[in-house]
Amino acid sequence: MSQEKTALLHSRYNPQGEAERYINSLSLNEKIRYFILIEPGLCYMVAPLKKRFPHAKLIALHLAPPDSGPEPPDLSRIPDSHWHPGLNLPVQDFLEKEIPDSTAAEIRIVEWRPALAVYRSSYLNLVEETAEFIKRSDANARTTSAFGKRWFRNFFKNLDLIKTVIHPAPFSKPLLVTGAGPGLEEVIPLVKKSARRDSLFILAASSSAAALEAAELRADMLISTDGGLWAAFHLIDFFRGKNLPGELLPCPLAASLTAALPSQCATLPLLPISDGSLWQTLILKELKIPFIILPQRGTVSASALDLAFALTSGEIYIAGIDLENRDIRSHARPYSLDRFMEQKAERLNPVYSQTFRRSSLLKAGGSYDIYAAWFEKQLRSYPRQLHSLGKNNRVFSSTSNSSRRDAETQRENGESPNNALSFAPLRLGVSSSLKTITLEFSDDLSLRAYGVLEKALQDPLFAAALLKELGPVLFSGKSDPSSHDLTEALRSLRGAANG
């Protein structure tokens, strides 16, 4: 940071006193665990914040690389971590690594306002991105608080469903990711008309399976990541539905081990998905269960894209990722949960009215906007192999345009345009790209898994990290649970699982 900019950001006479007066003027509650400092210059704010909040983590976001200077740095002004654009890491990705999912009350943005006059729009953009991160972190934390114990129980229950495990070998053919948005209906006829079925791999969110099968399209793999009880109904409906002529179950399933899965999934080849947390890694490695690591995204569409990039080096198309309502329609038809509205329908409560209410609640909840904003930032780091097919959310318009530009170039060169769904010949068949391994266990996996965690809690190498991970999951609203608290909770859950 240049001397000229430093002079503009801080008092020439008493910069430390200036920073202390500013921090003392702020209304700061004791729940704050993370301070995000927006362009704090030479970080004079750090010392007074550390004095008032010795256990909080201070994260500085700079708009220019901080100068080290000729003199040794003042240790009182060094934050716990810092970011600047030269790190070539998006700021939201950096914050995700530094701050676990936390409520908005636990995170506080502290702006150093003199920096606004220096950096102007860059400063405002940094504040906006930080606010978006906090909004998403707060939503994730509230979801964990509401569903954490259910996810935990799902994990141990799902271990007993694992009989045949998929060991995917990366392939090069095109892959279509289908979400359950209304736009999927417009794309299905195009897929049926233009695609040679054996040259396209369809990875379908379980919620989109009903719409695909109604059009006599069978997915090559389903994916399910939602831990809510309603999510299991999509798979129940899949098992209840009629098989297509000449095609039999089982259809491979990629599933988060915290997802809500019906017992019939034991008949399917499974690709277990771990979120990479220590507690899941310890259990799966001890039990020798193969798995793939995908970060928690909050929406199955994002997890499906992560999996798609891991599966294929070929072109990837997305359809049905609307992340918004079409009038009152929120999902492609047929949709597994619509049957519940039909069953409740009566003269004073017709399906139309129920659909309107559901659409209004989804819009008011704001989750679509949060996911769309996340995708908009994430698209910058996605490979160019991604293309939008049909009317997905408007944030994917850049992939549609790039796909069209690629198509024009390919036409000029006499090649087949990718976005016209004219696929390259099949190189690896589905059977060769999804190998399976049959696992045999002589004892109760879930009880063994509890034992793995109880043992790890006695190991100083793992105890602190496990408390940090499992505390918010098992102790909603309770701060700083002890190892004893966690061990007792595990024993209680193990007893309940053992009947």
C-alpha positions as CSV (number, residue, x, y, z in Angstrom):
1,M,0.0,0.0,0.0
2,S,1.5,3.3,-1.0
3,Q,2.5,6.0,1.5
4,E,0.0,8.4,-0.2
5,K,-2.9,6.0,0.3
6,T,-1.8,5.2,3.9
7,A,-1.8,8.9,4.7
8,L,-5.3,9.2,3.4
9,L,-6.6,6.2,5.4
10,H,-5.2,7.2,8.8
11,S,-4.5,10.2,11.0
12,R,-1.0,11.6,10.5
13,Y,-0.7,12.4,14.2
14,N,-2.4,9.6,16.3
15,P,-3.7,6.7,14.0
16,Q,-3.9,4.3,16.9
17,G,-6.0,6.7,19.0
18,E,-8.2,7.3,16.0
19,A,-8.8,3.6,15.6
20,E,-9.5,3.1,19.3
21,R,-12.1,5.9,19.4
22,Y,-13.8,4.4,16.3
23,I,-14.0,0.9,17.8
24,N,-15.3,2.3,21.1
25,S,-18.1,4.1,19.3
26,L,-19.5,0.9,17.8
27,S,-22.3,-1.1,19.4
28,L,-20.7,-4.6,19.6
29,N,-22.4,-7.5,21.3
30,E,-20.6,-10.3,23.1
31,K,-21.9,-13.0,20.7
32,I,-19.5,-11.9,17.9
33,R,-17.0,-14.6,17.1
34,Y,-15.7,-13.3,13.8
35,F,-14.8,-9.7,12.7
36,I,-14.3,-9.0,9.0
37,L,-12.4,-5.8,8.6
38,I,-13.0,-4.1,5.2
39,E,-9.8,-2.5,3.9
40,P,-8.4,-1.7,7.4
41,G,-5.2,-0.1,5.9
42,L,-2.4,-0.6,8.4
43,C,-4.8,-2.5,10.8
44,Y,-4.8,-0.1,13.7
45,M,-8.3,-1.4,14.5
46,V,-6.9,-4.9,15.4
47,A,-5.4,-4.0,18.8
48,P,-8.6,-2.5,20.4
49,L,-10.7,-5.3,18.9
50,K,-8.4,-8.0,20.3
51,K,-8.5,-6.2,23.7
52,R,-12.3,-6.3,23.8
53,F,-12.8,-9.7,22.1
54,P,-9.7,-11.8,22.9
55,H,-11.3,-15.0,21.7
56,A,-12.7,-13.6,18.4
57,K,-11.1,-14.2,15.0
58,L,-10.1,-11.1,13.1
59,I,-10.0,-11.3,9.3
60,A,-8.8,-8.4,7.2
61,L,-9.9,-7.9,3.6
62,H,-7.5,-5.6,1.7
63,L,-8.1,-4.1,-1.6
64,A,-4.3,-3.8,-2.2
65,P,-1.5,-6.1,-1.0
66,P,-0.4,-4.7,2.5
67,D,3.2,-3.4,2.6
68,S,5.5,-5.1,5.0
69,G,7.6,-1.9,5.3
70,P,11.3,-1.6,6.3
71,E,10.5,-2.0,10.0
72,P,9.4,-5.2,11.8
73,P,5.6,-5.5,11.9
74,D,3.8,-4.4,15.1
75,L,2.4,-7.7,16.4
76,S,-0.6,-5.9,18.0
77,R,-1.8,-4.9,14.5
78,I,-1.6,-8.4,12.8
79,P,-5.0,-9.9,12.2
80,D,-5.6,-13.7,12.4
81,S,-5.8,-13.9,8.6
82,H,-6.0,-11.5,5.6
83,W,-7.0,-11.5,2.0
84,H,-6.2,-9.3,-1.0
85,P,-7.0,-9.6,-4.7
86,G,-3.4,-10.8,-5.5
87,L,-4.1,-14.1,-3.8
88,N,-6.1,-15.1,-6.9
89,L,-8.8,-16.6,-4.6
90,P,-12.3,-15.3,-4.7
91,V,-13.1,-13.5,-1.5
92,Q,-16.2,-15.6,-0.7
93,D,-14.1,-18.8,-1.1
94,F,-11.6,-17.4,1.3
95,L,-14.2,-16.5,3.8
96,E,-15.7,-20.0,3.5
97,K,-12.4,-21.5,4.5
98,E,-11.9,-19.0,7.4
99,I,-15.4,-19.0,8.9
100,P,-17.5,-22.1,9.4
101,D,-21.3,-21.7,9.0
102,S,-22.3,-19.1,11.6
103,T,-25.3,-17.0,12.3
104,A,-25.3,-13.4,11.3
105,A,-25.2,-12.4,15.0
106,E,-21.8,-14.1,15.3
107,I,-20.2,-12.3,12.4
108,R,-19.6,-8.5,12.2
109,I,-18.4,-6.4,9.4
110,V,-16.2,-3.5,10.5
111,E,-15.6,-1.0,7.8
112,W,-12.8,1.5,7.8
113,R,-14.8,4.3,6.0
114,P,-11.8,6.5,4.9
115,A,-11.0,3.6,2.5
116,L,-14.2,4.3,0.6
117,A,-12.9,7.7,-0.7
118,V,-9.7,5.9,-1.9
119,Y,-11.1,2.7,-3.5
120,R,-14.7,3.8,-4.3
121,S,-16.5,1.1,-6.3
122,S,-14.0,-1.6,-5.4
123,Y,-14.6,-0.9,-1.7
124,L,-18.4,-1.1,-2.2
125,N,-18.1,-4.4,-4.2
126,L,-16.1,-5.9,-1.4
127,V,-18.7,-4.9,1.2
128,E,-21.4,-6.4,-1.0
129,E,-19.6,-9.7,-1.5
130,T,-18.9,-10.0,2.2
131,A,-22.6,-9.3,3.0
132,E,-23.6,-12.0,0.6
133,F,-21.3,-14.5,2.3
134,I,-22.8,-13.6,5.7
135,K,-26.3,-14.0,4.4
136,R,-25.5,-17.5,3.0
137,S,-23.6,-18.5,6.2
138,D,-26.5,-17.4,8.3
139,A,-28.9,-19.5,6.2
140,N,-26.7,-22.5,6.4
141,A,-26.3,-22.1,10.2
142,R,-30.0,-21.9,10.7
143,T,-30.5,-24.9,8.6
144,T,-27.9,-26.9,10.6
145,S,-29.6,-25.8,13.8
146,A,-33.0,-27.0,12.6
147,F,-31.8,-30.2,10.9
148,G,-28.4,-31.0,12.3
149,K,-29.6,-34.0,14.5
150,R,-31.7,-35.4,11.7
151,W,-28.7,-35.2,9.3
152,F,-26.6,-37.0,12.0
153,R,-29.1,-39.8,12.4
154,N,-29.5,-40.1,8.6
155,F,-25.8,-40.7,8.3
156,F,-25.7,-43.6,10.7
157,K,-29.0,-45.0,9.3
158,N,-27.6,-44.8,5.7
159,L,-24.5,-46.7,6.5
160,D,-26.6,-49.8,6.8
161,L,-28.0,-49.2,3.2
162,I,-24.5,-49.6,1.7
163,K,-24.3,-52.9,-0.1
164,T,-22.9,-52.1,-3.5
165,V,-20.6,-49.1,-4.0
166,I,-20.0,-47.3,-7.3
167,H,-16.4,-46.7,-8.2
168,P,-16.6,-44.1,-11.0
169,A,-14.0,-44.0,-13.7
170,P,-13.9,-40.6,-15.4
171,F,-15.2,-40.5,-18.9
172,S,-15.3,-38.1,-21.8
173,K,-18.8,-38.1,-23.2
174,P,-21.3,-35.2,-22.7
175,L,-23.2,-35.1,-19.5
176,L,-26.6,-33.5,-18.8
177,V,-27.4,-32.3,-15.3
178,T,-31.2,-32.0,-14.7
179,G,-32.7,-30.0,-11.9
180,A,-36.5,-30.0,-11.2
181,G,-37.2,-26.4,-12.2
182,P,-40.0,-25.6,-14.7
183,G,-37.6,-25.1,-17.5
184,L,-36.8,-28.8,-17.6
185,E,-40.1,-29.4,-19.4
186,E,-39.0,-27.3,-22.4
187,V,-35.7,-29.2,-22.7
188,I,-36.9,-32.8,-22.5
189,P,-38.3,-32.9,-26.1
190,L,-35.0,-31.5,-27.4
191,V,-33.0,-34.1,-25.6
192,K,-35.3,-36.9,-26.9
193,K,-35.2,-35.5,-30.5
194,S,-31.6,-34.6,-30.9
195,A,-29.5,-36.9,-28.7
196,R,-28.4,-40.4,-29.4
197,R,-29.4,-41.9,-26.1
198,D,-26.3,-44.0,-25.6
199,S,-23.9,-41.0,-26.1
200,L,-25.3,-38.8,-23.4
201,F,-25.0,-39.4,-19.6
202,I,-27.9,-37.9,-17.6
203,L,-27.2,-37.0,-14.0
204,A,-30.6,-36.2,-12.5
205,A,-31.5,-34.6,-9.2
206,S,-33.9,-37.1,-7.6
207,S,-36.6,-34.4,-7.7
208,S,-36.4,-34.3,-11.5
209,A,-36.7,-38.1,-12.0
210,A,-40.5,-38.1,-12.2
211,A,-40.5,-35.6,-15.1
212,L,-37.8,-37.5,-16.9
213,E,-39.6,-40.9,-16.6
214,A,-42.9,-39.4,-17.6
215,A,-41.2,-38.6,-20.9
216,E,-39.6,-42.1,-21.1
217,L,-36.1,-40.8,-20.3
218,R,-34.2,-42.8,-17.6
219,A,-31.3,-41.1,-15.8
220,D,-28.0,-42.8,-15.8
221,M,-27.5,-41.7,-12.2
222,L,-29.6,-40.0,-9.6
223,I,-28.3,-37.6,-6.9
224,S,-29.8,-36.8,-3.6
225,T,-28.3,-34.6,-0.9
226,D,-31.3,-33.1,1.0
227,G,-31.7,-34.3,4.6
228,G,-35.3,-33.2,5.0
229,L,-37.9,-36.0,5.3
230,W,-39.8,-34.7,2.2
231,A,-36.7,-35.4,0.0
232,A,-37.1,-39.2,0.5
233,F,-40.5,-39.0,-1.2
234,H,-38.8,-38.3,-4.6
235,L,-36.9,-41.6,-4.3
236,I,-40.0,-43.5,-2.9
237,D,-41.9,-42.3,-6.0
238,F,-39.0,-43.5,-8.2
239,F,-39.3,-47.0,-6.7
240,R,-43.1,-46.9,-6.9
241,G,-43.0,-45.9,-10.6
242,K,-43.1,-48.3,-13.5
243,N,-39.8,-49.2,-15.2
244,L,-39.3,-48.3,-18.8
245,P,-39.5,-51.1,-21.3
246,G,-36.3,-53.1,-21.4
247,E,-34.8,-51.2,-18.4
248,L,-34.7,-52.5,-14.9
249,L,-33.6,-51.3,-11.6
250,P,-31.2,-50.7,-10.1
251,C,-30.3,-47.1,-11.2
252,P,-27.1,-45.9,-9.6
253,L,-27.6,-43.3,-6.9
254,A,-25.0,-40.7,-5.7
255,A,-26.2,-39.7,-2.2
256,S,-24.9,-37.6,0.6
257,L,-24.8,-39.9,3.7
258,T,-26.7,-37.2,5.6
259,A,-29.6,-37.3,3.0
260,A,-33.0,-38.7,3.7
261,L,-33.0,-42.0,1.9
262,P,-35.7,-44.7,2.0
263,S,-34.8,-48.3,2.9
264,Q,-35.2,-49.4,-0.8
265,C,-32.0,-47.6,-1.6
266,A,-30.2,-50.7,-0.3
267,T,-31.0,-52.3,-3.6
268,L,-29.2,-49.6,-5.6
269,P,-25.5,-49.2,-6.4
270,L,-24.5,-46.2,-4.2
271,L,-21.8,-43.6,-4.6
272,P,-21.5,-42.3,-1.0
273,I,-20.9,-38.5,-0.8
274,S,-19.0,-37.1,2.2
275,D,-18.8,-33.4,2.9
276,G,-15.1,-33.8,3.8
277,S,-15.6,-33.2,7.5
278,L,-13.3,-34.9,10.0
279,W,-16.0,-37.0,11.7
280,Q,-17.3,-38.4,8.4
281,T,-13.8,-39.1,7.1
282,L,-12.8,-40.9,10.2
283,I,-15.8,-43.2,10.1
284,L,-15.7,-44.0,6.4
285,K,-12.0,-44.7,6.3
286,E,-12.2,-46.9,9.4
287,L,-15.1,-48.9,7.9
288,K,-13.2,-49.0,4.5
289,I,-16.2,-47.6,2.6
290,P,-15.2,-45.8,-0.7
291,F,-16.6,-42.3,-1.0
292,I,-16.3,-39.1,-2.9
293,I,-15.9,-35.7,-1.2
294,L,-18.2,-32.9,-2.3
295,P,-18.6,-29.7,-0.2
296,Q,-21.9,-28.8,1.2
297,R,-23.7,-26.4,-1.1
298,G,-27.2,-26.1,0.3
299,T,-28.8,-27.1,-3.1
300,V,-28.6,-30.4,-4.9
301,S,-28.1,-28.5,-8.2
302,A,-24.7,-27.2,-7.1
303,S,-23.7,-30.7,-5.8
304,A,-24.7,-32.2,-9.1
305,L,-22.5,-29.8,-10.9
306,D,-19.6,-30.6,-8.6
307,L,-20.1,-34.3,-9.3
308,A,-20.5,-33.7,-13.1
309,F,-17.1,-32.0,-13.2
310,A,-15.6,-35.0,-11.4
311,L,-17.2,-37.5,-13.7
312,T,-16.5,-36.2,-17.2
313,S,-14.0,-34.2,-19.1
314,G,-16.6,-33.7,-21.9
315,E,-19.2,-31.0,-22.4
316,I,-21.6,-30.4,-19.5
317,Y,-25.1,-29.1,-20.0
318,I,-27.6,-28.0,-17.3
319,A,-31.4,-27.9,-17.5
320,G,-34.1,-27.2,-15.0
321,I,-31.9,-25.1,-12.7
322,D,-34.4,-22.1,-12.7
323,L,-33.9,-21.1,-9.1
324,E,-37.1,-19.1,-9.5
325,N,-40.9,-19.6,-10.0
326,R,-42.6,-19.5,-13.4
327,D,-45.7,-17.6,-12.5
328,I,-47.0,-20.0,-9.7
329,R,-45.1,-23.0,-11.0
330,S,-42.1,-23.9,-8.9
331,H,-41.2,-27.3,-10.4
332,A,-41.3,-29.4,-13.6
333,R,-44.3,-31.7,-14.0
334,P,-45.0,-34.3,-12.9
335,Y,-43.4,-33.6,-9.5
336,S,-43.4,-36.3,-6.7
337,L,-44.8,-34.0,-4.0
338,D,-47.7,-32.8,-6.0
339,R,-49.6,-35.9,-5.1
340,F,-49.9,-34.6,-1.5
341,M,-51.6,-31.4,-2.7
342,E,-53.9,-33.5,-4.8
343,Q,-54.9,-35.6,-1.9
344,K,-55.6,-32.5,0.2
345,A,-57.6,-30.8,-2.5
346,E,-61.2,-29.9,-1.8
347,R,-63.7,-27.3,-2.9
348,L,-62.3,-24.6,-0.5
349,N,-58.7,-25.7,-0.9
350,P,-58.1,-26.5,-4.6
351,V,-54.7,-27.5,-6.0
352,Y,-54.4,-24.1,-7.7
353,S,-54.6,-22.3,-4.3
354,Q,-52.1,-24.7,-2.7
355,T,-49.7,-24.2,-5.6
356,F,-50.1,-20.4,-5.3
357,R,-49.3,-20.6,-1.5
358,R,-46.3,-22.9,-2.0
359,S,-45.0,-20.6,-4.8
360,S,-45.4,-17.5,-2.5
361,L,-43.6,-19.2,0.4
362,L,-40.7,-20.2,-1.8
363,K,-40.3,-16.7,-3.1
364,A,-40.6,-15.1,0.4
365,G,-38.1,-17.5,1.8
366,G,-35.3,-16.0,-0.3
367,S,-33.4,-19.2,-0.7
368,Y,-33.6,-19.0,-4.5
369,D,-32.0,-15.6,-4.5
370,I,-29.2,-16.8,-2.2
371,Y,-28.4,-19.8,-4.4
372,A,-28.6,-17.6,-7.6
373,A,-26.1,-15.1,-6.1
374,W,-23.8,-17.9,-5.2
375,F,-23.9,-19.4,-8.7
376,E,-23.3,-16.0,-10.2
377,K,-20.0,-15.7,-8.3
378,Q,-19.1,-19.4,-8.8
379,L,-19.5,-19.3,-12.6
380,R,-16.2,-17.4,-12.8
381,S,-14.3,-20.4,-11.7
382,Y,-16.2,-23.0,-13.6
383,P,-14.6,-24.5,-16.8
384,R,-15.8,-23.5,-20.2
385,Q,-17.2,-26.9,-20.7
386,L,-20.4,-25.8,-19.0
387,H,-23.4,-24.8,-21.1
388,S,-26.9,-23.7,-20.3
389,L,-29.6,-25.6,-22.1
390,G,-33.1,-24.1,-22.2
391,K,-34.3,-21.4,-19.8
392,N,-32.2,-21.8,-16.6
393,N,-31.8,-18.9,-14.2
394,R,-30.6,-15.7,-15.8
395,V,-27.3,-15.9,-13.9
396,F,-26.4,-18.7,-16.4
397,S,-26.8,-16.5,-19.4
398,S,-23.1,-16.1,-19.8
399,T,-22.7,-19.9,-20.3
400,S,-25.5,-19.7,-22.9
401,N,-23.8,-16.9,-24.8
402,S,-20.4,-18.6,-24.7
403,S,-22.1,-21.8,-25.9
404,R,-23.6,-19.9,-28.8
405,R,-20.3,-18.3,-29.7
406,D,-18.6,-21.6,-29.6
407,A,-21.3,-23.0,-31.9
408,E,-20.9,-20.3,-34.5
409,T,-17.2,-20.9,-34.6
410,Q,-17.7,-24.6,-35.0
411,R,-20.2,-24.1,-37.8
412,E,-17.6,-21.9,-39.6
413,N,-15.1,-24.8,-39.3
414,G,-17.6,-27.3,-40.5
415,E,-18.0,-28.9,-37.1
416,S,-21.1,-29.9,-35.1
417,P,-22.1,-27.3,-32.6
418,N,-22.2,-28.5,-29.0
419,N,-25.2,-26.5,-28.0
420,A,-27.3,-28.2,-30.7
421,L,-27.0,-31.5,-28.8
422,S,-25.1,-33.2,-31.6
423,F,-23.0,-35.4,-29.5
424,A,-19.6,-37.0,-30.2
425,P,-19.5,-40.8,-30.6
426,L,-19.5,-42.7,-27.3
427,R,-16.0,-43.5,-26.1
428,L,-16.7,-45.2,-22.8
429,G,-20.0,-46.9,-22.2
430,V,-22.0,-46.4,-19.0
431,S,-21.1,-49.9,-17.8
432,S,-17.4,-49.2,-18.1
433,S,-17.5,-45.7,-16.5
434,L,-19.5,-46.8,-13.4
435,K,-17.8,-49.9,-12.0
436,T,-19.3,-51.3,-8.8
437,I,-17.8,-53.0,-5.8
438,T,-19.9,-55.3,-3.5
439,L,-19.1,-54.8,0.2
440,E,-19.8,-57.4,2.8
441,F,-19.9,-56.6,6.5
442,S,-20.3,-59.1,9.3
443,D,-21.5,-56.6,11.9
444,D,-23.6,-53.5,12.5
445,L,-21.9,-50.6,10.7
446,S,-23.8,-47.9,12.5
447,L,-22.7,-49.1,15.9
448,R,-19.1,-49.5,14.7
449,A,-19.3,-45.9,13.5
450,Y,-20.4,-44.6,16.9
451,G,-17.4,-46.4,18.4
452,V,-15.1,-44.7,16.0
453,L,-16.2,-41.3,17.1
454,E,-16.2,-42.2,20.8
455,K,-12.6,-43.4,20.5
456,A,-11.6,-40.3,18.5
457,L,-13.0,-38.0,21.2
458,Q,-10.4,-39.5,23.6
459,D,-7.6,-38.7,21.3
460,P,-6.2,-35.1,21.8
461,L,-5.3,-35.1,18.1
462,F,-9.0,-35.1,17.1
463,A,-11.1,-34.0,20.1
464,A,-11.0,-30.2,19.5
465,A,-11.7,-30.5,15.8
466,L,-14.6,-32.9,16.4
467,L,-16.1,-30.6,19.0
468,K,-15.9,-27.7,16.6
469,E,-17.7,-29.8,13.9
470,L,-20.3,-31.6,15.9
471,G,-21.1,-29.0,18.5
472,P,-23.4,-27.0,16.2
473,V,-25.0,-30.2,14.8
474,L,-25.8,-31.9,18.1
475,F,-26.1,-28.9,20.5
476,S,-28.2,-26.3,18.9
477,G,-28.1,-23.1,20.8
478,K,-25.5,-24.4,23.3
479,S,-22.1,-22.7,23.3
480,D,-18.9,-24.6,23.9
481,P,-20.0,-28.2,24.6
482,S,-17.4,-30.3,26.3
483,S,-16.0,-33.7,25.1
484,H,-18.0,-35.3,27.9
485,D,-21.2,-33.6,26.6
486,L,-20.5,-34.9,23.1
487,T,-19.6,-38.4,24.3
488,E,-22.9,-38.6,26.3
489,A,-24.9,-37.4,23.3
490,L,-23.3,-40.1,21.1
491,R,-24.1,-42.8,23.6
492,S,-27.7,-41.7,23.8
493,L,-28.0,-41.7,20.0
494,R,-26.3,-45.1,19.8
495,G,-28.7,-46.5,22.4
496,A,-31.7,-45.2,20.4
497,A,-30.2,-46.6,17.2
498,N,-29.8,-50.0,18.9
499,G,-33.4,-50.1,19.9
